[in-house]
């Protein structure tokens, strides 16, 4: 995965008109056949790994349930107990003994009984935790080269496969991907995989989602963070998938230098935004993500842009690197926000710069290799709603309700 630090923008000026492209790039067929071929082995190895690790995962979840039952002193969290498992037998016996002690304490209050009960509870919890540690160690030993297996399978996640290439590579291989390729219309075929009959057919697969309406900030389902306060859209052509979101970039003041805090506040002042949480700074930010293949037409750079690149349309750029996931989050300029509000179309274009030409010149010429556009449906409405939420103080009020200011003060914000 290629990660891009916030605030890192490459200035690229490319007087380039991007035209609609009906024919796939010349190198796409070879890249996608290679992907489909490699994914047969990669997914079979991942499937085998998951099959070997599943029993450990199931055992760990059962041990967690036993731990919850003991902590809550509630057998319904884990009953019925298995007589074939020594740990479950021990937990069941502990519950019976603990209930007997609890009944005695009602009629015979005794500090020694209280201590005995606490000691037994600590002991059974230690047994469960020790078993969890043992199961985890066994799972770690079974994982072997799991990191490489998972890395090899990443290009296959969500990909559309070329069926003939898969069928050829599936000779002698048993896996869910091979089963789906061999019998796509049979009941046993998996809904997990999608296929085309020829590499060129991938270029006809286009999927677009409208911009989603934003909601206010709220706690995440696991309680470990915040969700909401953003709008986003998604586009796909073949196996090139990209998404673009607009969201508040929130940073704790204590993690930033005074100069960085001042930069955030100056930016908000220039935008006319109200944000007054004393422990955080905020900037409207673009969140970009793209899953890209190996170069399919000699491309050297990816450009995120408005319009057709015939004018001052560039939003962000990055040189081509290893295939896979590109992610970047960076503050949106006032001009970018205005164009998003107007509903100006946004696209990702892969371009080829002439050999030896340095990025950053004033009059660079480049050849477009392919363009994947994003849908404009609901863009203006969703972006305007979100900017009003960020600009008018609702965002900071919600944030203060979710993360109260330290010391109860509300000074020092912007």
FENHU-V717511 format. One record per residue. RES is the residue in three letters. PSI is psi in whole degrees, 0 to 359 (NA if undefined). D_CENTER is the distance of its C-alpha to the mean C-alpha in Angstrom with 2 decimals. Layout:
res=RES psi=PSI d_center=D_CENTER
res=RES psi=PSI d_center=D_CENTER
//
This chain:
res=UNK psi=138 d_center=11.82
res=UNK psi=120 d_center=13.59
res=UNK psi=147 d_center=12.79
res=UNK psi=129 d_center=15.06
res=UNK psi=146 d_center=16.69
res=UNK psi=151 d_center=17.27
res=UNK psi=359 d_center=20.69
res=UNK psi=106 d_center=20.90
res=UNK psi=139 d_center=22.22
res=UNK psi=124 d_center=24.42
res=UNK psi=112 d_center=27.43
res=UNK psi=124 d_center=28.14
res=UNK psi=111 d_center=30.95
res=UNK psi=98 d_center=31.24
res=UNK psi=92 d_center=33.88
res=UNK psi=124 d_center=32.40
res=UNK psi=120 d_center=32.53
res=UNK psi=125 d_center=29.80
res=UNK psi=155 d_center=31.34
res=UNK psi=141 d_center=29.95
res=UNK psi=110 d_center=29.62
res=UNK psi=327 d_center=30.83
res=UNK psi=139 d_center=31.12
res=UNK psi=153 d_center=28.24
res=UNK psi=149 d_center=28.28
res=UNK psi=326 d_center=30.81
res=UNK psi=1 d_center=28.58
res=UNK psi=319 d_center=25.96
res=UNK psi=312 d_center=28.01
res=UNK psi=320 d_center=28.33
res=UNK psi=318 d_center=24.66
res=UNK psi=326 d_center=23.59
res=UNK psi=319 d_center=26.45
res=UNK psi=320 d_center=25.50
res=UNK psi=311 d_center=21.87
res=UNK psi=320 d_center=23.26
res=UNK psi=312 d_center=25.85
res=UNK psi=327 d_center=23.66
res=UNK psi=336 d_center=21.13
res=UNK psi=308 d_center=24.08
res=UNK psi=319 d_center=24.69
res=UNK psi=315 d_center=21.12
res=UNK psi=328 d_center=20.11
res=UNK psi=319 d_center=23.53
res=UNK psi=321 d_center=23.08
res=UNK psi=319 d_center=19.67
res=UNK psi=318 d_center=21.36
res=UNK psi=317 d_center=24.29
res=UNK psi=313 d_center=22.30
res=UNK psi=322 d_center=20.57
res=UNK psi=323 d_center=24.06
res=UNK psi=332 d_center=25.56
res=UNK psi=340 d_center=23.03
res=UNK psi=315 d_center=22.99
res=UNK psi=324 d_center=26.38
res=UNK psi=319 d_center=25.30
res=UNK psi=318 d_center=22.24
res=UNK psi=317 d_center=24.66
res=UNK psi=317 d_center=27.23
res=UNK psi=319 d_center=24.94
res=UNK psi=322 d_center=23.94
res=UNK psi=320 d_center=27.68
res=UNK psi=323 d_center=28.57
res=UNK psi=319 d_center=26.17
res=UNK psi=319 d_center=27.95
res=UNK psi=318 d_center=31.26
res=UNK psi=318 d_center=30.30
res=UNK psi=317 d_center=29.36
res=UNK psi=317 d_center=32.65
res=UNK psi=314 d_center=34.64
res=UNK psi=322 d_center=33.06
res=UNK psi=353 d_center=33.71
res=UNK psi=47 d_center=37.00
res=UNK psi=108 d_center=36.14
res=UNK psi=337 d_center=36.76
res=UNK psi=343 d_center=35.04
res=UNK psi=341 d_center=31.65
res=UNK psi=348 d_center=32.52
res=UNK psi=150 d_center=35.79
res=UNK psi=156 d_center=37.26
res=UNK psi=144 d_center=37.54
res=UNK psi=128 d_center=38.10
res=UNK psi=351 d_center=41.56
res=UNK psi=356 d_center=40.44
res=UNK psi=123 d_center=38.05
res=UNK psi=324 d_center=39.82
res=UNK psi=317 d_center=37.10
res=UNK psi=323 d_center=37.03
res=UNK psi=317 d_center=40.84
res=UNK psi=319 d_center=40.87
res=UNK psi=316 d_center=38.53
res=UNK psi=316 d_center=40.72
res=UNK psi=321 d_center=43.82
res=UNK psi=316 d_center=42.42
res=UNK psi=316 d_center=41.81
res=UNK psi=316 d_center=45.43
res=UNK psi=321 d_center=46.83
res=UNK psi=320 d_center=44.82
res=UNK psi=323 d_center=46.00
res=UNK psi=317 d_center=49.53
res=UNK psi=320 d_center=49.25
res=UNK psi=321 d_center=47.87
res=UNK psi=321 d_center=50.87
res=UNK psi=322 d_center=53.26
res=UNK psi=334 d_center=51.86
res=UNK psi=320 d_center=52.72
res=UNK psi=339 d_center=56.38
res=UNK psi=70 d_center=56.61
res=UNK psi=122 d_center=54.58
res=UNK psi=125 d_center=54.50
res=UNK psi=331 d_center=52.38
res=UNK psi=322 d_center=52.75
res=UNK psi=320 d_center=51.18
res=UNK psi=315 d_center=48.28
res=UNK psi=320 d_center=47.76
res=UNK psi=317 d_center=48.12
res=UNK psi=316 d_center=45.51
res=UNK psi=320 d_center=43.02
res=UNK psi=318 d_center=43.70
res=UNK psi=321 d_center=43.19
res=UNK psi=315 d_center=39.89
res=UNK psi=321 d_center=38.66
res=UNK psi=317 d_center=39.96
res=UNK psi=326 d_center=38.17
res=UNK psi=320 d_center=34.86
res=UNK psi=322 d_center=35.47
res=UNK psi=316 d_center=36.13
res=UNK psi=315 d_center=32.84
res=UNK psi=319 d_center=30.90
res=UNK psi=322 d_center=32.89
res=UNK psi=322 d_center=32.17
res=UNK psi=318 d_center=28.41
res=UNK psi=321 d_center=28.76
res=UNK psi=315 d_center=30.81
res=UNK psi=319 d_center=28.42
res=UNK psi=319 d_center=25.52
res=UNK psi=320 d_center=27.81
res=UNK psi=319 d_center=28.70
res=UNK psi=318 d_center=25.10
res=UNK psi=320 d_center=24.49
res=UNK psi=327 d_center=27.67
res=UNK psi=337 d_center=26.64
res=UNK psi=325 d_center=23.30
res=UNK psi=237 d_center=25.21
res=UNK psi=46 d_center=23.20
res=UNK psi=322 d_center=19.98
res=UNK psi=317 d_center=17.90
res=UNK psi=320 d_center=19.59
res=UNK psi=315 d_center=19.33
res=UNK psi=321 d_center=15.56
res=UNK psi=319 d_center=15.41
res=UNK psi=331 d_center=17.97
res=UNK psi=349 d_center=16.07
res=UNK psi=315 d_center=12.83
res=UNK psi=348 d_center=14.72
res=UNK psi=345 d_center=15.68
res=UNK psi=115 d_center=12.45
res=UNK psi=4 d_center=13.09
res=UNK psi=154 d_center=16.02
res=UNK psi=130 d_center=19.38
res=UNK psi=153 d_center=22.17
res=UNK psi=110 d_center=25.76
res=UNK psi=312 d_center=27.81
res=UNK psi=323 d_center=30.94
res=UNK psi=320 d_center=29.06
res=UNK psi=314 d_center=27.33
res=UNK psi=319 d_center=30.75
res=UNK psi=317 d_center=32.46
res=UNK psi=342 d_center=30.00
res=UNK psi=0 d_center=30.14
res=UNK psi=117 d_center=33.81
res=UNK psi=6 d_center=34.33
res=UNK psi=135 d_center=30.69
res=UNK psi=117 d_center=29.76
res=UNK psi=167 d_center=26.16
res=UNK psi=326 d_center=24.39
res=UNK psi=314 d_center=23.52
res=UNK psi=321 d_center=27.21
res=UNK psi=319 d_center=28.37
res=UNK psi=322 d_center=26.43
res=UNK psi=324 d_center=27.80
res=UNK psi=327 d_center=31.30
res=UNK psi=67 d_center=31.52
res=UNK psi=334 d_center=29.11
res=UNK psi=0 d_center=31.38
res=UNK psi=157 d_center=32.46
res=UNK psi=330 d_center=31.44
res=UNK psi=356 d_center=29.87
res=UNK psi=145 d_center=27.53
res=UNK psi=140 d_center=23.80
res=UNK psi=359 d_center=21.87
res=UNK psi=337 d_center=18.78
res=UNK psi=148 d_center=20.03
res=UNK psi=147 d_center=21.26
res=UNK psi=154 d_center=24.11
res=UNK psi=159 d_center=26.34
res=UNK psi=340 d_center=29.87
res=UNK psi=148 d_center=29.97
res=UNK psi=321 d_center=27.57
res=UNK psi=335 d_center=28.92
res=UNK psi=337 d_center=27.85
res=UNK psi=326 d_center=24.19
res=UNK psi=344 d_center=25.12
res=UNK psi=352 d_center=26.25
res=UNK psi=106 d_center=22.88
res=UNK psi=130 d_center=21.57
res=UNK psi=131 d_center=19.14
res=UNK psi=143 d_center=18.53
res=UNK psi=140 d_center=17.33
res=UNK psi=163 d_center=19.15
res=UNK psi=135 d_center=17.91
res=UNK psi=147 d_center=17.16
res=UNK psi=136 d_center=19.52
res=UNK psi=155 d_center=18.25
res=UNK psi=170 d_center=19.02
res=UNK psi=165 d_center=20.12
res=UNK psi=143 d_center=18.27
res=UNK psi=161 d_center=18.18
res=UNK psi=146 d_center=17.18
res=UNK psi=163 d_center=14.01
res=UNK psi=325 d_center=15.08
res=UNK psi=0 d_center=15.22
res=UNK psi=5 d_center=17.04
res=UNK psi=1 d_center=15.11
res=UNK psi=198 d_center=13.99
res=UNK psi=146 d_center=14.32
res=UNK psi=172 d_center=12.87
res=UNK psi=187 d_center=14.70
res=UNK psi=29 d_center=16.62
res=UNK psi=159 d_center=14.72
res=UNK psi=154 d_center=15.28
res=UNK psi=163 d_center=13.43
res=UNK psi=168 d_center=14.43
res=UNK psi=144 d_center=13.47
res=UNK psi=154 d_center=15.86
res=UNK psi=138 d_center=16.63
res=UNK psi=114 d_center=19.73
res=UNK psi=232 d_center=20.16
res=UNK psi=16 d_center=17.29
res=UNK psi=113 d_center=16.34
res=UNK psi=131 d_center=13.34
res=UNK psi=154 d_center=12.40
res=UNK psi=151 d_center=11.17
res=UNK psi=130 d_center=12.80
res=UNK psi=158 d_center=12.68
res=UNK psi=128 d_center=15.36
res=UNK psi=160 d_center=14.98
res=UNK psi=129 d_center=17.07
res=UNK psi=112 d_center=16.37
res=UNK psi=129 d_center=17.87
res=UNK psi=133 d_center=19.40
res=UNK psi=133 d_center=21.93
res=UNK psi=324 d_center=25.29
res=UNK psi=345 d_center=26.30
res=UNK psi=358 d_center=23.70
res=UNK psi=156 d_center=25.10
res=UNK psi=160 d_center=28.46
res=UNK psi=325 d_center=30.99
res=UNK psi=321 d_center=30.62
res=UNK psi=319 d_center=26.88
res=UNK psi=315 d_center=27.54
res=UNK psi=323 d_center=30.30
res=UNK psi=316 d_center=28.12
res=UNK psi=314 d_center=25.71
res=UNK psi=323 d_center=28.79
res=UNK psi=320 d_center=30.61
res=UNK psi=314 d_center=27.76
res=UNK psi=321 d_center=27.76
res=UNK psi=318 d_center=31.55
res=UNK psi=331 d_center=31.53
res=UNK psi=346 d_center=29.31
res=UNK psi=28 d_center=31.44
res=UNK psi=148 d_center=28.64
res=UNK psi=122 d_center=29.49
res=UNK psi=118 d_center=27.31
res=UNK psi=34 d_center=29.21
res=UNK psi=124 d_center=27.18
res=UNK psi=343 d_center=29.07
res=UNK psi=355 d_center=26.32
res=UNK psi=155 d_center=23.60
res=UNK psi=162 d_center=23.56
res=UNK psi=147 d_center=21.57
res=UNK psi=137 d_center=21.03
res=UNK psi=129 d_center=19.70
res=UNK psi=150 d_center=16.86
res=UNK psi=134 d_center=15.19
res=UNK psi=113 d_center=11.45
res=UNK psi=139 d_center=11.40
res=UNK psi=137 d_center=9.26
res=UNK psi=139 d_center=11.33
res=UNK psi=113 d_center=11.82
res=UNK psi=150 d_center=15.49
res=UNK psi=180 d_center=18.26
res=UNK psi=155 d_center=21.02
res=UNK psi=130 d_center=23.50
res=UNK psi=4 d_center=25.27
res=UNK psi=28 d_center=27.90
res=UNK psi=17 d_center=28.38
res=UNK psi=145 d_center=25.78
res=UNK psi=340 d_center=25.59
res=UNK psi=152 d_center=23.29
res=UNK psi=134 d_center=20.53
res=UNK psi=128 d_center=21.47
res=UNK psi=126 d_center=19.68
res=UNK psi=162 d_center=22.68
res=UNK psi=165 d_center=24.68
res=UNK psi=217 d_center=27.58
res=UNK psi=17 d_center=28.97
res=UNK psi=22 d_center=29.17
res=UNK psi=352 d_center=32.89
res=UNK psi=213 d_center=32.83
res=UNK psi=71 d_center=30.87
res=UNK psi=349 d_center=27.59
res=UNK psi=134 d_center=25.20
res=UNK psi=315 d_center=22.14
res=UNK psi=155 d_center=20.48
res=UNK psi=160 d_center=20.90
res=UNK psi=141 d_center=19.99
res=UNK psi=151 d_center=22.07
res=UNK psi=135 d_center=21.11
res=UNK psi=217 d_center=20.03
res=UNK psi=148 d_center=18.79
res=UNK psi=154 d_center=17.09
res=UNK psi=210 d_center=13.39
res=UNK psi=128 d_center=10.29
res=UNK psi=133 d_center=11.46
res=UNK psi=141 d_center=9.75
res=UNK psi=141 d_center=12.16
res=UNK psi=127 d_center=12.97
res=UNK psi=150 d_center=16.72
res=UNK psi=139 d_center=19.44
res=UNK psi=138 d_center=20.73
res=UNK psi=163 d_center=24.45
res=UNK psi=323 d_center=26.97
res=UNK psi=320 d_center=27.70
res=UNK psi=316 d_center=24.11
res=UNK psi=319 d_center=23.99
res=UNK psi=319 d_center=27.39
res=UNK psi=324 d_center=26.51
res=UNK psi=319 d_center=23.39
res=UNK psi=324 d_center=25.75
res=UNK psi=344 d_center=28.28
res=UNK psi=20 d_center=25.92
res=UNK psi=137 d_center=26.29
res=UNK psi=143 d_center=24.29
res=UNK psi=139 d_center=21.32
res=UNK psi=162 d_center=20.73
res=UNK psi=127 d_center=19.39
res=UNK psi=131 d_center=22.42
res=UNK psi=129 d_center=22.92
res=UNK psi=159 d_center=26.34
res=UNK psi=115 d_center=28.87
res=UNK psi=146 d_center=30.82
res=UNK psi=147 d_center=34.32
res=UNK psi=134 d_center=34.87
res=UNK psi=352 d_center=35.80
res=UNK psi=133 d_center=34.67
res=UNK psi=141 d_center=32.82
res=UNK psi=140 d_center=29.94
res=UNK psi=356 d_center=31.13
res=UNK psi=168 d_center=34.47
res=UNK psi=339 d_center=35.91
res=UNK psi=47 d_center=36.89
res=UNK psi=143 d_center=34.54
res=UNK psi=141 d_center=34.70
res=UNK psi=152 d_center=31.89
res=UNK psi=125 d_center=31.55
res=UNK psi=137 d_center=28.62
res=UNK psi=313 d_center=27.20
res=UNK psi=159 d_center=24.90
res=UNK psi=136 d_center=23.27
res=UNK psi=111 d_center=20.43
res=UNK psi=162 d_center=21.05
res=UNK psi=151 d_center=19.07
res=UNK psi=142 d_center=20.90
res=UNK psi=352 d_center=23.07
res=UNK psi=125 d_center=23.55
res=UNK psi=7 d_center=23.24
res=UNK psi=304 d_center=22.09
res=UNK psi=314 d_center=25.10
res=UNK psi=310 d_center=25.19
res=UNK psi=317 d_center=21.57
res=UNK psi=318 d_center=21.63
res=UNK psi=318 d_center=25.05
res=UNK psi=315 d_center=24.15
res=UNK psi=319 d_center=21.30
res=UNK psi=324 d_center=23.56
res=UNK psi=319 d_center=26.34
res=UNK psi=317 d_center=24.22
res=UNK psi=325 d_center=23.27
res=UNK psi=331 d_center=26.78
res=UNK psi=2 d_center=29.09
res=UNK psi=348 d_center=28.30
res=UNK psi=320 d_center=26.46
res=UNK psi=310 d_center=23.19
res=UNK psi=327 d_center=25.07
res=UNK psi=316 d_center=27.05
res=UNK psi=320 d_center=24.08
res=UNK psi=321 d_center=22.58
res=UNK psi=327 d_center=26.03
res=UNK psi=324 d_center=26.25
res=UNK psi=322 d_center=22.98
res=UNK psi=87 d_center=23.59
res=UNK psi=142 d_center=27.38
res=UNK psi=143 d_center=28.80
res=UNK psi=134 d_center=30.20
res=UNK psi=1 d_center=33.95
res=UNK psi=5 d_center=33.86
res=UNK psi=152 d_center=34.45
res=UNK psi=23 d_center=33.02
res=UNK psi=162 d_center=34.54
res=UNK psi=0 d_center=33.06
res=UNK psi=180 d_center=30.36
res=UNK psi=NA d_center=30.34
//
